């Protein structure tokens, strides 16, 4: 049996912070990536992709040029693929628990990401992911699968959701 935990919530609610905290509780468990904001003088200028093995790349930047755009951000699909996809391929190859932050518009510009997501979902024993609310169409099919636990994050329930996620992972990993 597999376990899929998806943290859903509005932008800025703390989804990335939560999955990073979960990763800190299980530092050697996951392969995957998270995104972090790039800020200058308090203004969000873009997003950086950080793999759990320590590689980084630029996911998107304000004021840059790319044929792929989300709002005012140019999305660097090739850099995303060069940074994140090898990490996901390793998780799939070795059936390692996987963390994906996030299942979002920027990531879905990547054909390679779309191609690897379904096999990851089917084959890795444990998958922890984030997605915005409401979910984009490409994500909805995954959220309704039987093994998927969908948790909605708000500022008021952050601690409760964190505790639930940690408990589910502990129970799952002890039962393997």
PyMOL commands that set and color helices and strands:
alter all, ss='L'
color gray80, all
select helices_A, chain A and resi 15-25+77-94+107-109+111-123+137-143+158-175
alter helices_A, ss='H'
color red, helices_A
select strands_A, chain A and resi 3-9+31-40+43-51+56-62+69-70+73-75+98-100+126-132+148-152
alter strands_A, ss='S'
color yellow, strands_A
deselect
rebuild
show_as cartoon
